[in-house]
Amino acid sequence: MAQRSTEGMGSTIKFYDDHAEEFHDQTLLAPMDNLYEPFLAYMPQGGRTLDAGCGVGRDSKAFLDRGYQVVSFDASAKMVGLTTELTGQPALRLRFEDVDFPK
């Protein structure tokens, strides 16, 4: 089995930790409805979604506000904190390769 390279991953996470507030300020109010609506057309009302790499929580919040159940995660501790603060529910600090949800 080939081994995955994680070189550079730490620097990517560090970048988002170091620039979380700037990223928040630049992306939080970006208009996203034109991207949400086609996706949500396939989701049952109140359905569950996974916001993988949730960043500052903008998308998680939008889905929660529309009545969906959301699990949010990010590898950046700062992004997890911002998402938790914005959504009012805990975001998880995980990397993609750490995800092992049964459903």
Order of alpha helices (4+ residues) and beta strands (2+ residues): alpha-alpha-alpha-beta-alpha-beta-alpha-beta
